């Protein structure tokens, strides 16, 4: 988090994540955790297997929810002494295993930071920041450029299971050996792994997933329609070209016949002229 947020981060505590999930969504979420940082700001870290549609709108809603929860908690703790100075930033950090379409065209960038700024240069402290990490795009960059820095090392640790890549990571950053060992020991204890998944993560995100399926199906149907129209147009064009060729063949044949007739007449004139 320190490397992603570009500042030193120390986690004070993990907070209960009791926000109401939009559309009961969870089937595409692998991890969702809320932490309080040393400066009392809040960070929501989420890993999505497939990036949801409406990533910006969805993140804004969760960020607003966390900001409101912080406001209620701090105001309840401080009572009359409460001031808006006591409200700290809320960071929303989303990791995508498979990035949404809006990020895929940025082939050379795998981390995107969003902050609120004015169009005049005026500065006030707004409290919501967003960061999206595209692990699939990072893997392409890793394949082409290798591990370039500590942030690349962390993203490799989080997203890559290829033995050669892990060996390269451990050669450059041997300190990752310990967490890899912990993961190995954890995976040997199946009951403990299963216990990590809450009931919330077992529920289906029917609305959002169905929307994505419907939209993908619409795209497929549209492509099929375009393909059929293109095929029909090609058949019409071929038929027209064939007819044009046939007409030209007919015209050529007629002209050849005319030439043959003219040659016969010319031969007759020459014969009579000799006589």
C-alpha positions in Angstrom: 0.0 0.0 0.0 2.9 2.4 0.7 4.2 1.9 -2.8 0.8 2.2 -4.4 -0.3 5.3 -2.5 3.2 6.8 -2.8 3.5 7.5 0.9 4.5 5.6 4.0 1.6 3.5 5.3 1.2 1.8 8.6 -2.0 -0.1 9.4 -3.4 0.5 12.8 -6.4 -1.9 12.6 -8.7 -3.8 10.4 -12.2 -2.4 10.6 -15.5 -4.3 10.3 -16.8 -4.1 6.7 -20.5 -3.8 7.3 -21.4 -1.6 4.4 -24.3 -2.6 2.2 -23.0 -4.1 -1.0 -24.6 -2.8 -4.2 -26.9 -5.3 -5.9 -25.7 -7.8 -3.3 -22.6 -8.1 -5.3 -19.9 -10.5 -4.2 -19.4 -13.4 -6.6 -16.7 -11.6 -8.6 -15.0 -10.2 -5.5 -12.1 -12.3 -4.2 -11.2 -10.0 -1.2 -12.6 -6.9 0.4 -11.0 -5.4 3.5 -11.2 -2.1 5.2 -8.2 -0.8 7.3 -7.4 2.3 9.4 -4.0 3.7 8.6 -1.6 5.4 11.1 -2.8 8.9 10.1 -6.4 7.6 10.8 -7.4 7.7 7.1 -9.4 4.8 5.8 -8.4 2.4 3.0 -10.8 -0.1 1.3 -8.8 -2.7 -0.5 -10.6 -5.0 -2.9 -9.6 -7.7 -5.4 -12.0 -8.5 -8.2 -11.7 -11.5 -10.5 -13.4 -9.7 -13.3 -13.7 -6.0 -13.3 -17.3 -4.9 -12.7 -19.2 -2.7 -15.1 -19.5 0.9 -13.9 -16.2 0.7 -11.9 -16.1 4.5 -11.2 -19.7 4.8 -10.1 -19.5 1.7 -7.9 -16.2 2.9 -6.3 -17.7 6.3 -5.7 -20.6 4.8 -3.9 -18.5 2.7 -1.6 -16.1 5.5 -0.9 -19.0 7.8 0.0 -20.3 5.0 2.3 -17.0 4.7 4.1 -16.7 8.5 4.4 -20.1 8.6 6.0 -19.3 5.7 8.4 -16.1 7.5 9.4 -18.0 10.7 10.0 -20.6 9.0 12.2 -17.9 7.0 14.2 -15.7 10.0 14.8 -18.6 12.4 15.7 -19.9 9.8 18.1 -16.5 9.4 19.7 -15.7 13.2 20.0 -19.2 14.5 20.7 -19.2 18.3 21.2 -15.5 18.5 20.4 -16.1 17.2 16.9 -14.7 19.2 14.0 -14.5 18.4 10.3 -10.8 18.5 10.8 -11.2 15.1 12.4 -12.4 13.5 9.2 -9.5 11.9 7.2 -9.1 10.7 3.7 -10.7 7.6 2.3 -8.7 5.6 -0.2 -10.3 3.0 -2.5 -7.8 0.5 -3.9 -9.2 -2.0 -6.4 -7.1 -4.8 -7.9 -8.5 -6.4 -11.1 -7.4 -9.9 -12.2 -9.2 -9.1 -15.5 -9.5 -5.4 -16.2 -12.6 -3.6 -17.4 -12.6 -2.4 -21.0 -12.0 1.2 -19.9 -8.5 0.3 -18.8 -7.4 -2.2 -21.5 -6.3 0.4 -24.0 -3.6 1.6 -21.7 -1.1 -1.2 -22.5 1.8 0.5 -20.8 0.1 1.5 -17.6 -1.2 -0.9 -14.9 -1.8 1.5 -12.0 -4.3 4.4 -12.3 -4.6 7.1 -9.6 -7.7 9.3 -9.5 -8.0 12.4 -7.3 -10.4 15.4 -7.2 -8.9 18.6 -8.5 -10.3 22.0 -9.5 -10.2 23.4 -13.1 -8.8 26.7 -11.8 -5.9 25.6 -9.6 -7.8 26.4 -6.3 -6.8 24.0 -3.6 -9.1 22.6 -0.9 -8.7 19.3 0.9 -11.1 16.8 -0.6 -11.1 13.4 1.0 -11.6 10.7 -1.6 -8.9 9.1 -3.7 -9.1 6.1 -5.9 -6.5 3.7 -7.3 -7.0 0.8 -9.8 -4.4 -1.8 -10.3 -4.7 -4.0 -13.5 -2.9 -7.2 -12.7 -3.5 -8.7 -16.2 -1.9 -5.7 -17.8 1.0 -5.9 -15.3 1.6 -9.5 -16.3 2.1 -8.4 -19.9 4.5 -5.7 -18.8 6.3 -8.2 -16.6 6.7 -10.6 -19.5 8.2 -7.8 -21.6 10.2 -5.8 -19.1 10.8 -8.1 -16.0 10.8 -7.0 -12.4 12.0 -3.4 -12.4 11.4 -2.2 -8.8 9.8 -3.2 -5.4 6.3 -2.3 -6.6 6.8 -4.8 -9.5 8.0 -7.3 -7.0 4.8 -7.0 -4.9 2.5 -7.2 -7.9 4.4 -10.3 -9.1 3.9 -11.8 -5.6 0.2 -11.0 -5.8 -0.6 -12.1 -9.3 1.9 -14.6 -10.7 2.1 -18.4 -10.0 4.6 -19.3 -12.7 7.6 -21.1 -11.0 10.2 -19.3 -13.2 8.7 -15.9 -12.4 8.6 -16.7 -8.7 12.2 -17.9 -8.8 13.2 -14.6 -10.5 11.4 -12.7 -7.8 13.1 -14.6 -5.0 16.5 -14.0 -6.7 16.0 -10.3 -6.7 13.9 -10.0 -3.5 14.6 -12.9 -1.2 12.5 -11.4 1.6 9.4 -12.7 -0.2 10.5 -16.2 0.7 8.8 -16.0 4.1 5.3 -15.0 2.8 5.5 -17.7 0.2 6.3 -20.2 3.0 3.3 -18.9 4.9 1.0 -19.3 1.9 2.3 -22.9 1.4 1.6 -23.8 5.0 -1.8 -22.1 4.8 -2.8 -24.0 1.7 -1.9 -27.3 3.5 -4.6 -26.5 6.0 -7.8 -26.7 3.9 -10.2 -26.0 6.8 -8.4 -22.8 7.6 -8.5 -21.7 3.9 -12.2 -22.4 3.8 -12.8 -20.4 7.0 -11.3 -17.3 5.4 -14.3 -17.0 3.1 -17.3 -15.4 4.8 -20.9 -16.2 4.1 -21.1 -12.8 2.3 -18.6 -14.0 -0.3 -20.6 -17.2 -1.0 -23.7 -15.2 -2.0 -24.2 -14.6 -5.7 -23.9 -11.2 -7.2 -26.9 -12.0 -9.5 -27.8 -8.5 -10.7 -24.3 -7.2 -11.6 -23.1 -10.5 -13.1 -26.3 -11.0 -15.0 -26.0 -7.4 -16.4 -22.5 -8.2 -17.6 -23.7 -11.4 -19.2 -26.6 -9.6 -20.9 -24.3 -6.9 -22.2 -21.8 -9.4 -23.5 -24.6 -11.4 -25.2 -25.9 -8.2 -26.8 -22.4 -7.5 -28.1 -22.3 -11.1 -29.5 -25.7 -10.7 -31.1 -24.7 -7.4 -32.6 -21.6 -8.9 -34.0 -23.5 -11.9 -35.4 -26.0 -9.4 -37.1 -23.1 -7.4 -38.5 -21.5 -10.6 -39.8 -24.8 -11.7 -41.4 -25.3 -8.3 -43.0 -21.7 -8.3 -44.3 -22.3 -11.8 -45.7 -25.5 -10.8 -47.4 -23.8 -7.6 -48.8 -20.9 -9.7 -50.0 -23.3 -12.1 -51.7 -25.2 -9.2 -53.3 -21.9 -7.7 -54.5 -20.7 -11.0 -55.8 -24.0 -11.5 -57.7 -23.8 -8.0 -59.1 -20.2 -8.5 -60.1 -21.0 -11.8 -61.7 -23.9 -10.3 -63.6 -21.7 -7.4 -64.7 -19.0 -9.9 -65.9 -21.7 -11.9 -67.7 -23.0 -8.7 -69.5 -19.4 -7.8 -70.5 -18.9 -11.4 -71.8 -22.1 -11.0 -73.8 -21.0 -7.6 -75.1 -17.6 -9.0 -76.0 -19.2 -11.9 -77.9 -21.5 -9.6 -79.8 -18.6 -7.3 -80.7 -16.5 -10.2 -81.8 -19.4 -11.4 -84.0 -19.7 -7.9 -85.5 -15.9 -7.8 -86.2 -16.2 -11.2 -87.9 -19.1 -9.9 -90.1 -17.1 -6.8 -90.9 -14.1 -8.9 -91.9 -16.3 -11.0 -94.2 -17.6 -7.9 -95.9 -14.1 -6.5 -96.1 -12.9 -9.7 -97.8 -15.8 -9.5 -100.2 -15.0 -5.9 -101.2 -11.4 -6.8 -101.7 -12.4 -9.8 -103.8 -14.7 -7.7 -106.0 -12.1 -5.0 -106.2 -9.6 -7.4 -107.6 -12.1 -8.5 -110.2 
